[in-house]
Amino acid sequence: MSRQLAKLAVALIPFAAVIPAASPSIATPSTSHGQISVAQVMQMLEKAPSDRTAQQVMTAYLAGVGETASAVVSMGRATCRTALGLDAANIGKVLKTAAAGQNVAEIPATPLIVRDMLNRAGCKHR
């Protein structure tokens, strides 16, 4: 991904959807800067198969991430070899790989997911 697209992706991160707590008593907190953390997304991914609220939270969050990635492509005047896409299995893999050995509560998830989407789609700045 080009440097210009990466900068645009980071600039749009604050506009991505915020994950509300599925259950206030056991919700994983955001990063200390208020960003959606890898820990939060991983928690919702784990709960989603059996928890309707977690499913709804993940759907809303991933819709926001998808919109962010589309905006990065449009505003960055990029071309992509394939369509942008995401799925729970790929997101889990990306987050686990990126966060290995780090404090997952302090790693923002959205930039990792958007960057992965752009890379997998082969997006390049025109």
N, C-alpha and C positions, 0 to 999 in steps of 0.2 A: 504494500500500500504506500502511496506517495506521502511525503511529509506534509503536504498541504491538506490532503484528505485526513490524515491523522490529527492535525491541528483542528480541523473543522469538527471532527468526531468528538474530540475532547471539549470543544466549545459548546457543543449541543448537549452534553451529558446532563447539565442541570435541568434540562427540559424533559428528560425521560420520566416516566411514571415512577411514583414513590410506592414502595411496598408497605401497605398497612399491616398492622399486626393481626395475624389470624387468631391468636389467643394471647391477650396481653400478659398473662402470667408466665408464658413460656416463649414469648417472642424474642428472637435474636435482635440485638440492637444494630442501628446503622453505624457507619464508621464515625470516628470522632469529628469528622468534617460534615456529617449529615448525609453522606452518600450511601446508596444501597450497597451493602457488603456482600462479598462472596458467601459468607456464613449465612446471611439472610436468604439468598437465592437457593443455596444448597438445602437449607431447612425446608423451604417451600417445595422444592423438587422432591424431597423425601416424603413430605406429607400429602402432596397432590393426588397420588393414586387413591387414597382412602379418605380424604378430607375435602369436602365440597368448597369450603371457604378457601383453602389453600389452592384449589384448582382455579377459582375465580381470581385470586390474587395473582397467580402465575400468568393467567391469561391476560389480565390487564397490564401487568409488568412487561410481558413479552410483546404485547401489541405496541407499547410505548417504545420498547427497544427497536422493534421493526420499523416504526415510524422514524425514529432517530437515524437508523442506518439509511433509510430511503432519503431523508433530508440531506445527509452527508453526501450521498451520491448526486442528488439533484443540485445542491448548492455548490458542490465541488466540481461540477461539470465533469463527472467521471463516467467512464464506460465500464461495464462489467461483462465478462464472458458468459456468465450464467445468471439466473435470477437469484436475488437474495433469499435466504431461507434460514430457518432455525428449528430445532427440535430439542426436546428435553434431554435426550441421550447425548447429543453433541454438546449442549450447554454444560451438562455435568462433567463431561470429559475435559472441556476447555477450562472450566473453573478449577477442577482438581489438579490439572497439569500446571496451570499458572500459579496456583496457590501452594504448591507442594513446599512444605517446610517453612511456610510463612504464617503470620497471624491473619487468618481468613476474616476476622472481624474488622480488620483495618484495610483490606484490599477492596477497592471499588469494583463491583461486578460489571456494570454497564459498559465501561470502555473495553473490557476484555471480550465481551460478547459481540459488541459492534465491530471491533477490529477483526474478530474471527469471521463474522459474516462477510465483511468486505474482502478479506483474504480468500475465503472459500469461493466467493463469486468471481474472483479474479478482477476486482475493480482497480482501475488505473485512472489517474487524472489525465484529462485531455490536454 
